[in-house]
Each structure stands twice: as C-alpha cells, then as structure tokens.
C-alpha cells in the first residue's frame, strides 16, 4: 500500500464504490472539493468526468442554472448557439444538452473541461456568498421608520414627509442566506459568467462565422442586465450581481479583491488577510402543505418573482396598487437593490421591517411602503417618477 493510499481513505475502496460515492456530492462545489482533497476521487473524476458532473448537476442544480452551466461548458469547446437571440434565452429555453463534441475530444480534454467548469463553479460560489454576506451586513445597518399616521398633502413626499412616525425598528438577524436566496444569487453570477465568456469568445474571433457581425458588435455593446431576455425582476437580480462585481473590481470593498489569473469569465475573488467568509447557506426548507410556507422558502419557490421587487412594482405602478390607493414608491428600484431587495426571501424582508411578519398580500403591506421610503437619501428622493414615467411602468407591467 502506497503512502498516498494510506493518507487517502478513498483509495482503499473499489473504484465502482468510489464512483457511486462521488456522484452523491451535494453540489458541484463539493464535488470539486472532494476531487481536490482525495487523489483517488480525483482519478475517478478524470476517468468519468461527464458522467459524474451530469448526474451531480441533474440532482442538485436548479434547471435554469444547470442550462447556464451546460452552455459555459459547451462554449469552452467553441460549441456556441447559432445566434445571439438563442444565447439570450439560454436559461429559459427548452433545449437538450449535447456532449458529442466534448466526448469526441478524448478523455483528457473532457476531464480538463469538467475540471475547469468545477473551478468556475467554486468561483461563482465564492462571488455569490461574498455578495450575499456584503448585502446582509449592509441591510442589518438599516434603521427604517415605522408609520403612525400619514401627513397632509397630495404628493407622496408631502404625505410621508409630514407623517407622524417613530424610528424604533432594529432589523432582526435572519441568519445565513436561505436556499432560495443562494440559488437566486448563484444563477445571477452564472449569467454574468456566461455573458463574460461570450464577450471573450467574440474578442478572440471564436464567434466569427457563427454569429452575424452585427450580433457580435451588439454583444460588445451590451451589459449583462441588457443582454438577457428575462422578466424585469430577474434583471434586477442580475444587476445586483453586476453592481457587486463592479464594486469589487474597482477596489471599492476593502475586504475583497478580484484577481485576473487566467480564469474564464469572472476573475477569481479573494478575501484579504483577516477577512473570513462563511460560504454556506441554510439547508432547504420543504413544506408538505404549501399554505404553511408563509415566506415562500420551499425550493420550488426559487423562480417566483422576489417579493421585494413585486411589492415595489405594485406600489410604483398605476395598475399595480389593486385597491386604488395612492402610489407610494415612485422611485427607481435601484434605490433598494443595494440592500439585496431583489434577492431576499420574505422571511428576511420581514425581519428587516420591510414586510408584515405574517401577511404577504401587497395591499395588507401598504403601510410598510413608508418604511421603504424612510430609507431613501435626499438625492434619491429627488428621483421621484413623473406621471409619464408612472404610466410607462404601468404599460411595462409586470
């Protein structure tokens, strides 16, 4: 028995059993860590790379994120979609992931491609959790006001500006990111990853002869949030990731740095010495009776529009407020995006004082729009929508 085998307990069991074990990895991030920590498991991964990664992703990764990861893997073999519109709807389209090109490349290249995908998965995981933890810290610093009685006036600023209120609410600690929050964040960073890889492929000429020249030019002029053809609530999630990415790459967050070290797409994110990341989330919460899931935390709720964005839409759109009451949040959603409101599940929104602790209907939460309004800065208050812009929001709904 070799020294490496003695140090690696997985080296003592048959390969068939190692293959079964590695396929039970709870996510691609853990799969990479296992293959990295155990040489015996690493050899199994290199021998059956596509079989293993496909089974792990099928069992543990939500469908839309899985489609993005599949597209990233194919792109590394210059296997691109035939046009930009197809790439723009990659996560939502019903398409079959074909691996013929990867398999025909030979076992060594297939293993290297899967290893590179898993390295990207680890990096996306790190970016996602750094962003989540940054926004959790930021949101815990909020001190929203509680509405007692609205003041006189016709305009929103007058009614709220003259209101009787008290500034006594301290956000409650919800804990680590929930399953739904993590998946929303990770999908957004995978969208950013795929977009950056497409741009890089375009710069290197790998899209030439596949996409028309005008589409390649349009790709260079796009931003991640403008590239994808998705609902506006998902655009806000992509913007949440993009805003954080821009802040880190600009050096605006002291504890983090982005290192361009031949990584695909996203640069490698690193914590500076002394800064510690938890990099974990809460276990998924399953509900047999959906009526008991008052905060919509079941994994099946991942693709529901985030409550924070939907509430803002109702309070800022002329059609949105179903009871015909006054509009209250007639300001761009970006005013609250920086606090994670496009990502948080309803439990965290309630703990932050931004939602009723038991009632989720938008009408029942009307008074909470004052708490939202109380977070605005003087500069943001000057961004109040005009009547024309409110009509535009109504036309664009949802």
matplotlib code that plots the C-alpha trace (Angstrom):
import matplotlib.pyplot as plt

x = [0.0, 1.5, 1.8, -0.8, -3.3, -2.7, -3.4, -6.4, -9.1, -11.0, -8.0, -8.8, -12.2, -13.0, -13.4, -17.0, -17.9, -15.9, -17.9, -21.1, -19.9, -18.7, -22.0, -23.7, -21.8, -24.4, -23.4, -20.7, -18.7, -18.5, -17.7, -14.7, -13.5, -13.8, -11.8, -9.2, -8.8, -8.8, -6.4, -8.4, -11.6, -9.8, -8.8, -12.4, -13.5, -10.9, -11.9, -15.7, -15.9, -19.1, -21.0, -20.2, -20.8, -24.1, -25.5, -24.5, -25.9, -29.1, -29.7, -28.5, -28.6, -31.8, -32.8, -32.1, -28.7, -27.9, -28.6, -26.2, -23.5, -24.1, -23.7, -20.5, -19.0, -20.0, -18.6, -15.2, -15.3, -16.3, -19.8, -21.9, -25.6, -26.3, -27.3, -27.4, -31.2, -30.7, -28.0, -30.1, -32.8, -30.5, -31.7, -35.4, -35.3, -36.2, -33.0, -31.1, -27.5, -25.5, -22.0, -20.9, -18.2, -16.8, -16.8, -15.2, -12.4, -10.9, -10.9, -8.1, -9.7, -13.1, -11.6, -9.8, -13.0, -15.0, -12.3, -12.3, -16.2, -15.9, -13.3, -15.7, -18.4, -16.2, -15.5, -19.2, -20.0, -17.4, -18.7, -22.2, -21.6, -19.3, -22.1, -24.8, -22.7, -21.9, -25.6, -26.6, -24.2, -25.4, -29.1, -28.5, -27.3, -30.7, -32.9, -36.3, -39.0, -42.5, -45.5, -48.0, -50.1, -49.7, -49.5, -51.4, -50.6, -51.2, -47.7, -46.0, -43.2, -45.7, -47.8, -44.8, -42.6, -45.3, -46.2, -46.1, -43.6, -41.1, -37.6, -37.5, -37.2, -33.9, -33.6, -33.6, -30.9, -32.3, -29.1, -27.1, -28.6, -31.5, -31.6, -33.8, -31.5, -28.4, -29.8, -31.1, -27.6, -25.8, -27.9, -27.2, -23.5, -23.7, -25.5, -22.6, -20.1, -21.7, -22.0, -18.3, -17.2, -19.3, -17.7, -14.2, -15.0, -16.1, -12.9, -10.8, -12.8, -14.3, -17.8, -16.8, -18.7, -21.2, -22.9, -23.6, -21.2, -23.9, -24.8, -21.1, -20.9, -24.2, -22.6, -19.7, -22.0, -24.2, -24.2, -25.2, -28.5, -29.3, -28.2, -30.7, -34.3, -35.9, -38.5, -37.5, -37.4, -34.6, -32.9, -32.7, -31.1, -28.5, -27.9, -27.4, -24.6, -23.2, -23.2, -21.2, -18.8, -18.2, -17.6, -15.1, -13.2, -13.0, -11.5, -14.5, -14.9, -12.0, -12.0, -12.2, -10.2, -10.7, -7.6, -7.5, -5.5, -6.4, -9.8, -12.6, -15.1, -15.3, -11.9, -11.1, -12.4, -10.3, -10.7, -7.9, -6.0, -8.1, -11.4, -13.4, -16.3, -18.8, -19.6, -22.5, -26.3, -29.2, -30.5, -33.5, -36.9, -39.5, -43.2, -45.7, -48.5, -47.8, -50.2, -47.7, -44.9, -45.9, -42.5, -42.2, -39.0, -39.6, -37.0, -39.9, -40.3, -36.9, -38.3, -41.1, -40.6, -38.9, -41.5, -39.5, -39.5, -43.1, -44.2, -42.2, -43.9, -47.4, -46.6, -45.0, -47.3, -50.6, -52.1, -50.1, -51.9, -55.0, -57.1, -56.7, -54.8, -52.1, -48.8, -46.0, -42.8, -42.5, -38.7, -36.3, -35.9, -32.1, -32.6, -33.3, -31.4, -28.2, -29.7, -30.5, -34.2, -34.2, -32.7, -34.1, -36.8, -39.9, -38.6, -35.6, -37.7, -40.0, -37.0, -35.7, -39.0, -39.9, -42.9, -45.6, -44.5, -47.5, -49.4, -47.9, -50.6, -49.4, -52.5, -52.0, -48.5, -49.3, -48.1, -44.7, -44.1, -43.4, -40.6, -39.1, -39.5, -37.7, -34.5, -34.2, -31.4, -32.0, -30.5, -32.8, -35.9, -35.2, -35.6, -39.3, -41.1, -43.1, -46.7, -45.5, -42.9, -45.6, -47.8, -44.7, -44.3, -48.0, -47.6, -44.5, -46.1, -45.3]
y = [0.0, 3.4, 6.4, 8.3, 5.5, 5.3, 9.0, 8.8, 6.5, 6.6, 4.8, 1.7, 1.1, -0.3, 2.2, 1.2, 2.3, 5.5, 6.3, 5.8, 8.0, 10.9, 11.0, 11.7, 15.1, 17.6, 20.2, 20.9, 23.0, 20.0, 17.7, 19.8, 19.9, 16.1, 15.5, 18.0, 16.6, 13.0, 11.8, 8.6, 10.5, 12.9, 9.9, 8.7, 12.2, 12.2, 8.8, 9.5, 13.3, 13.9, 11.0, 12.3, 16.0, 15.4, 13.3, 15.7, 18.7, 16.9, 16.0, 19.2, 22.2, 24.1, 23.8, 27.3, 27.4, 24.0, 25.2, 28.1, 25.8, 23.5, 26.4, 27.5, 24.0, 23.8, 27.3, 26.2, 23.7, 26.6, 24.9, 28.1, 28.8, 29.7, 33.3, 35.9, 35.6, 31.9, 32.8, 35.5, 33.0, 30.1, 29.6, 29.7, 27.8, 24.1, 22.6, 19.4, 19.5, 17.5, 16.4, 14.7, 17.3, 17.0, 13.2, 13.0, 15.3, 12.5, 11.6, 14.0, 17.1, 16.1, 15.8, 19.1, 20.8, 19.4, 20.4, 24.0, 24.1, 22.9, 25.6, 28.2, 26.7, 27.3, 30.8, 31.6, 30.1, 32.4, 35.5, 34.7, 34.3, 37.3, 39.3, 37.8, 38.5, 42.0, 42.8, 41.1, 43.3, 46.4, 45.6, 45.0, 48.6, 49.9, 51.8, 52.1, 54.3, 53.0, 54.9, 56.0, 58.4, 59.9, 63.7, 66.1, 66.6, 65.3, 64.3, 61.3, 63.3, 65.6, 62.8, 60.8, 63.9, 65.3, 61.9, 61.0, 58.2, 56.6, 55.4, 52.4, 49.4, 47.4, 44.7, 41.1, 38.6, 36.1, 34.0, 32.8, 33.0, 30.7, 28.1, 30.3, 33.4, 31.4, 30.0, 33.4, 34.8, 32.0, 32.0, 35.7, 35.2, 32.3, 34.6, 37.1, 34.3, 33.1, 36.7, 37.5, 34.3, 35.1, 38.6, 37.0, 34.5, 37.4, 39.3, 36.2, 35.7, 32.4, 33.6, 34.6, 32.6, 31.5, 34.8, 37.6, 40.5, 42.9, 40.5, 40.2, 44.1, 44.2, 41.7, 44.0, 47.0, 45.0, 44.8, 41.6, 43.0, 44.3, 41.0, 38.5, 38.4, 37.9, 39.3, 42.6, 41.1, 38.8, 41.7, 43.3, 40.2, 40.3, 43.9, 43.0, 40.7, 43.2, 46.1, 44.0, 42.8, 46.4, 47.5, 44.6, 45.1, 48.8, 48.2, 49.8, 46.9, 46.9, 43.2, 41.8, 41.8, 40.4, 38.7, 38.1, 34.8, 33.1, 32.3, 32.1, 34.9, 36.1, 36.9, 35.0, 36.6, 36.6, 37.7, 39.8, 38.6, 38.7, 38.7, 35.5, 34.3, 31.8, 30.5, 28.4, 28.8, 27.4, 23.9, 24.0, 24.0, 21.7, 22.1, 19.3, 21.8, 24.9, 27.0, 26.8, 28.2, 31.8, 33.2, 31.1, 29.4, 26.0, 25.2, 25.2, 29.0, 29.9, 31.2, 33.1, 36.8, 38.1, 39.6, 42.8, 43.6, 42.6, 44.8, 47.8, 47.2, 47.3, 50.4, 52.3, 51.3, 52.9, 49.5, 47.9, 49.1, 47.0, 48.9, 52.2, 53.8, 56.4, 55.5, 55.4, 54.0, 56.2, 55.9, 53.6, 50.2, 50.7, 52.8, 49.5, 47.0, 47.8, 46.3, 43.0, 43.5, 41.7, 38.6, 38.3, 35.8, 37.0, 35.9, 38.2, 41.1, 40.7, 40.6, 43.8, 45.5, 45.7, 43.3, 42.2, 39.3, 37.1, 38.8, 38.7, 40.4, 43.7, 45.6, 44.4, 45.7, 49.2, 50.9, 49.2, 51.3, 54.1, 52.0, 51.6, 55.3, 56.2, 54.6, 57.0, 59.5, 63.2, 62.5, 59.5, 61.5, 63.8, 60.9, 60.6, 59.3, 61.8, 60.9, 59.9, 57.5, 56.0, 55.4, 53.8, 51.4, 50.6, 49.7, 47.6, 45.7, 43.1]
z = [0.0, -1.0, 1.3, -0.7, -0.4, 3.4, 3.7, 1.4, 2.8, -0.5, -2.1, 0.0, -1.6, -5.1, -7.9, -8.5, -5.0, -5.3, -8.5, -6.6, -3.7, -5.8, -7.7, -4.3, -4.0, -2.7, -5.3, -7.9, -5.4, -3.0, -6.0, -6.8, -3.2, -2.9, -6.1, -5.0, -1.5, -2.5, -5.2, -5.5, -6.1, -8.5, -10.6, -10.7, -11.9, -14.6, -15.8, -15.9, -16.0, -18.0, -16.4, -12.9, -13.5, -15.4, -12.6, -9.8, -11.7, -12.6, -8.9, -7.2, -9.5, -10.5, -14.1, -15.3, -13.6, -15.0, -18.5, -18.0, -16.7, -19.7, -22.0, -20.4, -20.7, -24.4, -25.1, -23.9, -26.8, -29.2, -29.3, -29.4, -30.1, -33.7, -32.9, -30.1, -29.6, -28.7, -26.2, -24.7, -23.7, -22.8, -19.2, -20.2, -23.5, -23.6, -25.2, -24.9, -23.7, -26.2, -25.3, -28.5, -29.3, -25.7, -25.7, -29.1, -27.9, -25.9, -22.2, -21.2, -22.8, -21.4, -17.9, -18.2, -19.4, -16.5, -14.0, -15.4, -15.1, -11.5, -10.8, -12.2, -10.0, -7.0, -8.1, -8.8, -5.3, -3.7, -5.6, -4.7, -1.0, -0.8, -2.4, -0.1, 3.0, 2.0, 1.5, 4.7, 6.6, 4.7, 5.3, 9.0, 9.3, 8.1, 10.6, 9.0, 10.4, 11.4, 10.1, 12.7, 10.7, 7.2, 6.9, 4.8, 1.1, -2.4, -3.4, -1.9, -0.4, 1.3, 2.8, 4.0, 4.7, 7.0, 8.6, 12.2, 12.7, 15.0, 14.3, 16.6, 14.4, 14.6, 11.9, 13.3, 12.4, 10.0, 9.8, 6.8, 3.3, 2.7, 0.0, -2.2, -1.7, -2.6, -5.7, -6.9, -6.4, -7.9, -11.1, -11.5, -11.3, -13.7, -16.1, -15.6, -16.1, -19.4, -20.7, -20.0, -21.7, -24.8, -24.9, -24.5, -27.3, -29.5, -28.9, -29.8, -33.0, -31.9, -32.8, -36.4, -38.9, -36.3, -35.4, -37.9, -37.5, -36.3, -33.4, -32.4, -32.3, -30.3, -27.8, -27.2, -26.6, -24.2, -20.4, -18.6, -17.5, -21.0, -22.7, -21.3, -22.3, -18.9, -16.6, -15.0, -11.6, -12.8, -14.4, -11.0, -9.7, -12.5, -11.7, -8.0, -9.1, -11.6, -9.1, -6.7, -9.4, -10.4, -6.8, -6.1, -9.4, -8.7, -5.2, -3.5, -1.0, 1.3, 2.4, -1.2, -4.4, -7.9, -9.4, -13.2, -13.2, -16.4, -15.0, -17.6, -17.4, -13.8, -12.2, -9.1, -6.0, -2.9, 0.7, 2.0, 5.0, 8.2, 6.3, 6.8, 4.7, 6.0, 2.4, 3.5, 3.5, 5.4, 4.4, 2.1, 3.9, 2.5, 3.1, 2.5, 3.0, 0.8, 2.9, 5.8, 3.7, 4.5, 3.5, 0.2, 1.3, -0.3, -3.1, -5.6, -4.9, -6.3, -9.6, -8.1, -8.5, -5.3, -3.0, -2.6, -6.3, -6.8, -3.8, -5.3, -8.7, -7.1, -5.1, -8.1, -11.0, -11.6, -12.3, -9.5, -6.4, -6.7, -4.2, -6.0, -3.1, -3.6, -5.2, -2.6, -4.0, -7.1, -7.2, -9.2, -7.7, -7.7, -4.5, -2.7, -4.9, -3.0, 0.2, -1.5, -2.0, -5.4, -3.7, -0.2, 0.6, 2.5, 5.9, 5.6, 4.3, 7.3, 9.7, 8.1, 8.8, 5.2, 5.2, 7.6, 9.7, 8.7, 5.8, 2.3, 0.2, -1.2, 0.0, 3.5, 3.4, 2.2, 5.4, 5.0, 2.0, 4.4, 5.9, 2.4, 1.8, 5.0, 3.7, 0.8, 0.8, -0.1, -3.6, -4.1, -3.1, -6.0, -8.4, -7.9, -11.0, -13.1, -14.0, -17.5, -16.0, -13.8, -16.9, -18.5, -15.5, -15.8, -19.5, -18.9, -16.0, -14.8]

ax = plt.figure().add_subplot(projection="3d")
ax.plot(x, y, z, "-o")
ax.set_aspect("equal")
plt.show()
